Amino acid sequence: MYSYETANGHGLPHDPFNAIVGPRPIGWISSRGADGTVNLAPYSFFNAFNYTPPIVGFSSVGEKDSLRNIRETREFVWNLATRDLAEQMNLTSTDAPYGTDEFAVANLTPMPSQHVAAPRVRESRVHFECKVSDILNLRSAAGEPTPAWLVIAEVIAVHIDRSLLKDGIFDTYGAGIILRTGGPTGYAEIRPDSRFDMRRPKWPV
């Protein structure tokens, strides 16, 4: 086994942590600040945490523009990142100055939301309109603050392209969903040939 204590570094060409915890859903987050400034950026630390009410969250490592906007307005939109939008999603990850219109940078179309001020990405085929419930400064086991903030929010509205509903069931394997894997450049696509099925066993097994 290759072992290391995280406080002493991994000693490898690239940190294996986020390669092992993967692939990870992409938090493609659009937000609007109190002054009307719009931001669009992807976050690789994103996931869902509850069914009812539906809760999602993402971690901002550093004081990023999305975090600034969301602190001011307490809302955002999650947009589904798919293979056909991968290059444009990647363009929105650029470290641009505050106030830069990432929609224009990536040639994407802002679309009004129904319940929040932040726009949706029209080209994306699924949107979650979200209201923030908590913003937590992540801390070490010793209680020391880290330069990362976990944004937790309730999904108050969901929009799904009807073509992705097959007999009323969301077509996860046909949507072209992309995920973040390890290393500086790795991504993966969910495809039908990667599927396998299991039913949860009843006790006693």
N, C-alpha and C positions, 0 to 999 in steps of 0.2 A: 504494500500500500504506500502511495505517496502521501505523506502527512505533513501538515504545517499548522502552526498557531497563527491565526489571522492577524494578530497584533504585530507579528514579526514579518509579515509579507509572505507571498506565495512562492516566490522564486521561479516563476514560470514566465514565458514570453507574454502571456496575457492572462488576466485574472480569470480562473475557471468558474468562479461563483455563479455569474449570470449565464454561463454556458450550461452549467449543471441544472440550474433552476430554469428550465426552458424546454421547449419554446414557450415564450410568454406572449399573451395578448398585447396588442399595441393600443395605448391610450392616445388616440388622435383627437386632441382637445382644442376646441374653439372657444374663445372667451372674449368678453368685451369689458373694458375698464369703465370707471365712473365718468371719465372724460370722453367716452365713445371709442377709444382706441381698441381695435380688434386685433386679436392674435390667434394664430393657428400653429400648433406644434405637436409632434408625437412624443410619447413617453413610453419607455419599455418596461417600467414598473407599473403595471395596471392590472386590475382584476375585479371580479364580482364577489361580493361577500354575504349577500342575503337575498332571500326570495321575496318576502312580504314584510315591509315594503322592499322593493328592489334597491339594493345598495351597491354602488361601485366606488372605486377609489384609485388614485394614482399618486405616486411619489415624485416630487420635484426635488432633484438633487441640486441644490443651489437656488438662489433667489431669482427664478426665471420670470419672464414676462407673463406667462399664464398664471403663475402664483400671485403676482402683483394684481392682475385684473380680477382674479377670483376672490382675493381678500377684500377687494373694494365692492364687488357686486354679489358675491356668494352664489354664483351660478355659472354653469358652463354647458357645452354640448360635447358628447362623445360621438365621433364619426367612425364608421367601420372602415378599416384599411384593407383593401383588396389588391390582388395581383395587378389589375389593370391601372391602379392608382399608385403603385409602389414608388415609381420615380417621382411623382408629384408629392407624395407624402414625404419622401426623403428630402426634397427641396425645402420643405417647411421646417426641417430640423436645423437649418443654418442658424448660426449665432448672430442674428441680425439685431441692429439697434432697436430699442423700444420705439414703437410707432410704425415700424416697417409693416407693410401690408403683405403678409405671407400668402394670402389668397391670390394677389396679383403676381407675386414672385413665382408661384407654382401654376399659374394660369387656371385657377379654380374659381368657382362661382359661389359667392356668399348667398345663402338662402334664408329668409326670415324664419325664425322659430315661432312657435305658437304660444309658449308659456314663459320663455326667458328672452333676454335681450341679445344674448350671444347668437350669432348666425350659425346655420348648419352648412356643411359642404354639399352643395347640390349634387355633385357627381358621385358622392358616397351613397350606398344603397340602404344603409341603416343609420338612424340617429337616435341617441338618448338625450333628451333634455333633462338637465340635472340641477337640483338645488342643494347647496352645500349644508351638511350637518356639522362637520368638524374639520378643523385644520390643525394637525398635531405635529409639533416639532419632534422628530424621532430622536430617541435617546439610547445611549449605550447601556449595557447591563449595569454599569456603575452609576447610571443616572446622569451622565454627561450629555449635553445636547450635541447633536450632529448637524451638519449643514444640509439637512433633508427634511422635507415637510410632506406628511401624508394628508392628502385632500380626500375626504370621505363625503359622498353625496347620495341623496335619494334620487332615483330616476322617476321623474314625474310624468314623462310622456315618451312613447316609443314610436318611431316611424320606420316602416319596413317596406321596401320595394315589393309589390305584390308578386312579381315573378319569382321571388325567393321563398314563397309559401307554397309548398307541395302538399295538397290535401290538408291544408291548415297547419302543417309542420314546417318550421324554418329549415331550409336546405343548407345546413352547415357545410356539407361537402361539395356543393355546387356553387357556393357564393364566391369562391376565390379568396377566402380569408387568408391574410398573411400574418405571420408571427415572428417575433424577434428571437433569434437563437444566440449562440455564443460568438466570441471574437468581435473584432471591430466592424465586420461587414455582414455577418450571417443572418439570413432570413429563411423562412420556410413557408410553404403554402399548404393549407389543408386540402387534400385531394381525395376523391372516392377510393383510390387504391390503398389509402392509408387507414381505412376504416376497419374496425372489428367491433363486435357487439358482445356484451355480457349483461345479464340481469342480476340485480342485487339478490343475494341469497336470503332465504327465510331461515330463522333460527328454529330448531337446531339444524345445522348444515349437514 
